[in-house]
Amino acid sequence: MPVPVFLHGRSARLEPLGERHVEALAMAAAEDRASYAFTPVPHGVAAAERYVADALAARAAGRALPFAVVRAADGLVVGSTRFCELDYWQGPVPWPPAPREPLGDPLTAVPDATEIGGTWLSARAQGTGINTEAKLLMLRHAFETWGVRRVSLRADARNLRSRAAIERLGATLEGVRRAHTRGLDGLVRGTAFYSILDEEWPHVRDRLEQRVAAGPTTERIRPLLSA
């Protein structure tokens, strides 16, 4: 599995998620929950403990690499995000196609494709540019350190603000899988799937770097961030 890493930016820092983040995550999630209609965000310390425990179990199993999102200016934890759906393409081609575990030493393996998801931010951090820089840091790590061929993102098809945020990153809509799963509200939902390919990354990177350098827009936009 990929080794946990720290990713540092101007306004955001991503730290490997751990038990030390539990109380801070609970506080961040409690600020204003109005934007979490489609978003699995822990509510209270006990829920944050379960959230972190589940994330660490996924990391131990090689399924995810979760982060705490930290505001660089003062070290305040403002949310969480993760790499997930880690996929390895080495070795014989499987049939039917399915995500694969790495060949050889899993501690030195890097994925060929991954997904960025499980993203949420506190109310005060939304619209400040932290999410944009966090995505830039993760995409840069995926494409330039791991050398992946593809990064995927997804959102509840009804979550138009989240989909707009993904599209502003430069991701391409691949389609909507209709009646894909149940949403947090219990209703059957479609899922919008997006991707960025390695050959598209230089252009996407340039746009994101320009956005980060320019800072947040004057109009405060609070997207529903979760996939």
Protein Blocks (a to p, Z undefined) as FASTA:
>chain_A
ZZddddddfkbccddddfklmmmmmmmmmmpmmlmmmbccdedjklmmmmmmmmmmmmmn
opaccdddddfknopafbdcddehiacfehjddddddddddehjfklgccfbdcdehiac
dfklgonlmmmmmmmmmmmmmmmmnopabdcddddfklmmlmmmmmmnopacfbdcehkb
ccfkopacddddddddfklmmmmmmmmmmmmmnopafbdcdddfbZZ
